[in-house]
Amino acid sequence: MRQLVELQGHAEDFKSLNAELIFVFREEADGVDGLKKIKDKHETTFTLALDADKKSSKAYSPEKMTFDNFVIDTSGVVRGIVDGTLRDRATADELTKVLRQIQSKD
């Protein structure tokens, strides 16, 4: 949850870059109710999604313990990947850097 909280503090930066952050949870014991609790507890404005059967997210993260962050354009094309680990997730600075690079190429 540390990443969610850190990124929420930069929500306006992402908005100014015309980016929408979506967090896909693969393991949430309480299902959608658990996501609602997380959203309320951390007061996040980001979309939280659940892929408990790992069907959709498997295309991006085939390994069991993958913590990478994907920048995907509106056409569904992966435009950038920021590597992550269990302890070290992508920061707002890393993600905004990728977003700016993509925008400068377009």
trRosetta pair geometry for C-beta under 8 A, 3 or more apart (Angstrom, degrees):
i j d omega theta_ij theta_ji phi_ij phi_ji
1 4 5.1 -52 -158 37 56 117
1 5 6.1 54 147 -21 79 103
1 38 7.0 -146 -109 -148 114 105
1 42 6.3 -154 -169 -74 113 142
2 5 5.9 -58 -151 38 31 110
2 6 6.2 29 154 -18 66 109
2 89 7.3 153 82 29 94 125
3 6 5.7 -57 -145 39 31 110
3 7 6.0 25 160 -14 67 110
3 89 3.9 -45 -81 90 136 150
3 90 7.1 66 -145 59 127 62
3 91 8.0 -123 -131 -95 84 43
4 7 6.1 -60 -145 41 24 106
4 8 6.2 31 155 -27 62 108
4 23 6.3 -1 -99 -77 105 160
4 38 7.5 -11 133 169 174 112
4 42 5.7 33 120 153 121 164
4 44 5.9 -55 173 -83 107 145
4 46 7.2 -136 -148 45 89 139
5 8 5.7 -52 -147 29 28 115
5 9 7.0 34 153 -23 59 101
5 42 5.7 -115 -82 -150 81 117
6 9 6.0 -55 -165 26 33 114
6 10 7.5 7 148 1 62 107
6 91 6.6 -70 139 -138 140 71
6 92 6.2 -143 141 -24 92 103
7 10 5.8 -71 -159 47 42 100
7 11 7.4 82 142 -68 67 66
7 14 7.5 37 -179 -36 94 140
7 21 6.2 162 155 -153 137 172
7 46 7.2 27 110 -46 120 149
7 92 5.4 158 -112 -77 60 93
7 95 7.4 26 -119 28 111 152
8 11 5.6 0 -161 -46 46 109
8 42 6.6 178 -25 153 160 104
8 43 7.3 116 179 91 152 73
8 44 5.0 -107 -95 -114 129 81
8 45 7.0 130 -138 20 93 79
8 46 6.8 -111 -90 -11 84 110
9 92 7.2 -100 75 -42 87 153
10 13 4.4 -34 179 30 90 123
10 14 6.3 92 123 -21 87 92
10 92 3.8 105 16 -144 162 149
10 96 7.2 -104 163 -45 140 128
11 14 5.9 -57 -153 37 35 108
11 15 6.2 36 150 -21 68 108
11 21 8.0 -106 -118 20 73 127
11 45 5.6 71 -143 47 150 124
11 46 7.4 -136 -111 -52 106 88
12 15 5.3 -52 -144 37 35 116
12 16 6.3 37 155 -21 66 103
13 16 5.9 -55 -150 35 29 109
13 17 6.6 18 152 -9 62 109
13 92 6.5 85 68 178 145 119
13 96 5.6 -42 149 -95 124 139
14 17 5.7 -64 -151 44 34 106
14 19 4.5 -90 -171 75 84 105
14 20 7.5 120 150 -90 116 18
14 21 5.8 -26 -174 -29 163 108
14 92 7.8 -102 -49 -144 99 96
14 95 7.6 -8 -95 118 105 124
14 96 7.2 -116 -81 -87 64 92
14 99 7.6 166 -128 -46 67 171
15 18 7.6 35 180 -78 35 27
15 19 7.4 -102 -72 52 21 65
17 96 6.3 -170 -39 -136 157 82
17 99 4.6 52 167 142 146 140
17 100 7.0 -84 -123 -66 126 67
17 103 6.9 -124 -157 -39 89 144
19 71 7.8 -50 -134 -139 126 98
19 95 7.9 165 141 152 163 109
19 99 5.4 -63 -56 -122 143 143
20 46 7.9 140 179 -137 66 75
20 47 7.0 30 165 5 106 118
21 46 4.5 -45 90 -128 102 122
21 47 7.3 176 98 34 54 77
22 46 6.8 -177 -95 176 29 96
22 47 4.5 -21 -115 76 80 110
22 48 7.8 172 -162 -86 61 20
22 49 6.0 17 177 -2 105 118
23 46 5.9 71 -8 127 102 129
23 47 7.1 176 26 92 67 56
23 48 5.2 -18 68 -113 102 67
23 49 7.0 170 86 26 49 72
24 49 4.9 -25 -108 75 69 104
24 50 7.6 154 -160 -96 62 13
24 51 5.3 12 -178 2 109 118
24 56 7.5 -123 -150 94 146 112
24 57 5.1 169 132 -84 143 128
25 28 4.6 41 138 -35 139 118
25 34 7.9 -133 120 103 162 114
25 35 6.4 -163 23 -90 143 103
25 48 6.7 18 -12 -175 113 93
25 49 7.0 178 21 86 73 47
25 50 5.3 -27 68 -107 97 64
25 51 7.2 161 78 28 44 69
26 51 5.6 -31 -102 78 65 88
26 52 6.9 127 -171 -109 44 31
26 54 5.5 40 -145 -88 111 92
26 57 6.0 -112 -82 67 106 153
26 61 8.0 -106 -54 85 144 134
27 52 7.4 97 -99 -125 35 69
28 31 6.1 143 102 -80 99 14
28 34 4.2 -180 169 90 109 140
28 35 6.1 41 164 -54 169 80
28 38 7.8 -83 -131 -20 131 136
28 50 5.8 -90 38 -119 129 112
28 52 7.1 -94 43 -85 79 97
29 34 6.3 121 64 -73 58 154
30 33 4.8 -90 155 82 103 94
30 34 3.0 132 68 -57 100 101
30 35 8.0 -161 91 -8 93 55
30 37 6.8 19 90 15 151 132
31 34 5.8 123 51 12 31 101
31 35 7.5 -63 134 -3 40 95
31 50 6.3 68 -162 -166 56 169
31 52 6.8 -30 -112 -56 77 144
32 35 5.4 -49 -152 32 40 114
32 36 6.6 44 149 -21 67 100
32 50 5.9 -117 -78 5 65 146
33 36 5.6 -50 -152 33 35 113
33 37 6.6 38 149 -19 65 102
34 37 5.6 -51 -151 34 35 113
34 38 6.4 36 150 -19 66 103
35 38 5.5 -52 -148 36 34 113
35 39 6.2 36 152 -21 67 105
35 48 4.5 174 -166 121 110 127
35 49 7.7 54 -131 -88 155 5
35 50 5.8 -116 -44 -51 138 109
36 39 5.6 -52 -145 36 32 113
36 40 6.2 27 156 -15 65 108
37 40 5.9 -58 -145 41 28 108
37 41 5.9 27 158 -20 66 112
38 41 5.9 -57 -139 38 26 110
38 42 6.1 -7 171 11 64 114
38 44 7.6 -10 133 18 82 127
38 48 6.3 148 84 -128 121 165
39 42 6.9 -75 -141 52 17 88
39 43 7.9 69 163 -99 52 13
39 44 5.5 -98 -138 52 62 95
39 48 5.5 -133 -67 7 106 138
40 43 7.2 15 -172 -73 29 52
44 48 7.2 90 86 -44 135 111
51 54 5.8 90 135 -96 99 32
51 55 6.7 -135 -168 42 101 64
51 56 5.0 -113 -124 49 134 100
51 57 4.5 139 89 -7 159 112
54 57 5.7 -76 -147 61 62 97
54 58 5.0 82 152 -56 88 100
55 58 6.2 -49 -151 9 16 117
56 59 6.8 -52 178 14 40 107
57 60 5.7 -63 -164 46 57 103
57 61 5.5 -16 157 40 92 104
58 61 6.8 -83 -122 72 26 60
58 62 5.7 57 -175 -105 72 58
59 62 7.7 24 -119 -65 10 84
60 68 7.7 -142 154 81 97 112
60 70 5.4 -77 -157 -36 135 155
60 78 7.3 150 -119 -85 101 132
61 66 3.7 -170 -159 81 109 141
61 68 6.4 179 -95 43 105 100
62 66 7.4 78 49 -28 39 150
63 66 4.5 116 67 -50 96 106
65 86 6.6 -26 -179 -64 114 106
67 84 3.8 -100 117 106 92 106
67 85 5.7 86 54 -166 132 5
67 86 5.9 176 -32 -71 149 37
67 89 5.8 -98 160 -102 119 84
68 81 5.5 -3 176 -172 126 101
68 82 6.7 158 -165 79 72 47
68 83 5.5 -42 -110 -122 92 41
68 84 5.3 172 -93 26 31 88
68 90 7.8 60 -164 -36 42 116
69 81 7.1 150 78 -159 50 52
69 82 4.4 -10 59 58 103 100
69 84 5.9 74 -17 -22 87 128
69 89 7.2 86 -41 -176 117 86
69 90 4.1 -66 11 6 142 148
69 95 6.4 -59 123 -91 148 108
70 78 5.5 -64 -164 -129 111 104
70 80 7.4 152 -161 85 45 54
70 81 5.7 -16 -105 -105 66 75
71 78 7.1 99 71 -162 54 61
71 79 5.0 -68 106 68 99 90
71 80 3.8 15 40 54 124 97
71 81 7.3 -136 18 -64 79 33
71 82 7.5 70 -25 -13 100 95
71 95 7.1 154 -74 -151 111 81
71 98 5.2 -169 -25 128 154 129
71 99 6.4 -160 -136 -76 141 71
71 102 6.6 -149 135 -35 141 151
72 76 6.2 -10 179 -147 115 33
72 77 6.7 156 -155 74 69 32
72 78 5.5 -39 -97 -96 78 53
72 79 6.7 152 -113 9 22 85
73 76 7.3 -49 73 17 67 19
73 77 5.1 -4 39 56 107 88
73 79 5.2 77 -35 -32 98 127
73 102 7.6 -168 -76 180 106 141
78 81 6.6 18 174 -56 121 94
79 98 7.7 135 110 163 92 104
79 102 5.0 55 150 -115 136 134
80 98 3.9 152 148 -172 163 127
80 99 7.8 -122 34 -60 151 45
80 101 7.3 109 -85 71 141 119
80 102 6.3 -107 -26 -55 123 119
82 90 3.9 76 113 -106 133 130
82 94 5.0 113 -143 140 140 121
82 95 6.0 -88 -14 -80 158 68
82 98 6.1 -117 -56 -31 107 146
83 90 7.7 138 71 -71 30 92
84 88 6.3 -156 -154 105 65 63
84 89 4.4 25 -149 -129 131 52
84 90 5.2 -78 -71 -28 116 75
85 88 4.8 37 45 47 99 83
85 89 7.5 -124 53 -66 46 48
90 94 4.9 -125 -161 82 84 130
90 95 5.4 88 149 -53 123 97
91 94 4.8 99 53 6 76 100
91 95 7.1 -149 93 -1 40 88
92 95 5.9 -61 -146 42 31 107
92 96 6.0 25 160 -15 69 110
93 96 6.1 -57 -140 40 25 104
93 97 6.3 33 157 -26 61 107
94 97 5.7 -54 -152 30 28 116
94 98 6.8 25 153 -15 62 103
95 98 5.8 -54 -153 35 35 109
95 99 6.4 34 151 -18 66 107
96 99 5.4 -52 -145 39 38 115
96 100 6.2 40 155 -21 68 104
97 100 5.9 -55 -148 36 28 109
97 101 6.5 30 152 -20 62 106
98 101 5.7 -54 -149 35 32 113
98 102 6.4 32 154 -19 65 105
99 102 5.8 -55 -150 35 31 111
99 103 6.4 28 154 -17 65 108
100 103 5.7 -55 -146 39 32 110
100 104 6.3 32 156 -22 66 106
101 104 5.9 -55 -147 34 29 110
101 105 6.7 26 154 -17 62 107
102 105 5.9 -61 -155 35 31 110
102 106 6.6 30 151 -23 66 108
103 106 5.7 -55 -146 31 35 112
